Amino acid sequence: MAEFSVNFLDNILSLHNELKEKTYRHGGYQAFKINDPKPRDIHKASVRDRLVHHAIYRILYPYFDRKFIFDSYSCRINRGTHRAIYRFRHFSRIVSKNNTRTCWVLKCDIRKFFANIDHEILKSILKKYIGDEDTLDLFNQVIDSFQTEGKINTGLPLGNLTSQLLVNIYMNNFDQFAKRELKTKYYIRYADDFVILHENKLQLEKIIPKISEFLETKLKLSLHPNKVFIKTLTSGVDFLGWVNFSEHRVLRTSTKRRMMKKLKKNPKPKSIASYLGLLSHGDTRKLYEEIELMEKHIA
């Protein structure tokens, strides 16, 4: 950033001219690993390429956002994990008739989601929405700038802002299938995690093969074999870091342990405030009080 800022105006004008004259070429990536909480490979583009990503996102996000279903919650303005879990509770109360009947939940996860996005399928989807060739060429530059190791024309980098938009465009096909073809009334998706709530377990069992077939044939994606299950709400459904029950929700045990470990190692006021904000969305009185006590000791 500092290096780019030294000759900021010259660099911006140079980038502008490359885009205008259609000579822009996306550069490579800097790779590094994070644990969030599981190991992830992050690929960071150069500053000039990230400026292009932001420009694409700023212009095209509002256009595509209008085409997404209401209950897609990942990387969207006025959505997010908190909105998703409150929507989950709203749906569960409808299906269970205010907790007087059994509510069944089908939860699925897509295997190696970002790593398996097919470039050609993604480009064909974009063509249906975008008629301008220059815009498509720019999108193609971004898409083709990365591919998963060992695979050809496959994968999107986790570090790109555009990847967040592109995976929602990609998965919108599945969202529409779930709502229009499968007629799933109570469906929520966050990135590669999705749930379907129903009063009939058999109905949920019937649609799993249809979901699997659509993902594999239309999007070249597959369900994670160890992360597909059907459970009752009363037994607790693990979704977006919370274990959701009929009347309450609690933090996943692994999330709780990780949070306390981080706070004990680095109990900064901002971190504490952030975690207290997170805990306010669930039934976590004891944990909340424990962190508040930690905050008082620091003060």
HELIX and SHEET records of a PDB file:
HELIX    1   1 ALA A    2  VAL A    6  1                                   5    
HELIX    2   2 PHE A    8  GLU A   21  1                                  14    
HELIX    3   3 VAL A   47  ASP A   65  1                                  19    
HELIX    4   4 THR A   81  VAL A   95  1                                  15    
HELIX    5   5 PHE A  114  ASN A  116  5                                   3    
HELIX    6   6 HIS A  119  TYR A  129  1                                  11    
HELIX    7   7 GLU A  133  ASP A  144  1                                  12    
HELIX    8   8 LEU A  161  GLN A  176  1                                  16    
HELIX    9   9 PHE A  177  GLU A  181  3                                   5    
HELIX   10  10 LYS A  201  LYS A  218  1                                  18    
HELIX   11  11 LEU A  233  SER A  235  5                                   3    
HELIX   12  12 THR A  253  LYS A  265  1                                  13    
HELIX   13  13 PRO A  269  LEU A  279  1                                  11    
HELIX   14  14 ARG A  285  ILE A  298  1                                  14    
SHEET    1   A 2 TYR A  29  ASN A  35  0                                        
SHEET    2   A 2 PRO A  39  ALA A  45 -1                                        
SHEET    1   B 4 TYR A 187  TYR A 190  0                                        
SHEET    2   B 4 ASP A 193  HIS A 198 -1                                        
SHEET    3   B 4 TRP A 104  ASP A 109 -1                                        
SHEET    4   B 4 PHE A 229  THR A 232 -1                                        
SHEET    1   C 3 VAL A 237  PHE A 239  0                                        
SHEET    2   C 3 TRP A 242  ASN A 244 -1                                        
SHEET    3   C 3 ARG A 249  LEU A 251 -1                                        
END                                                                             
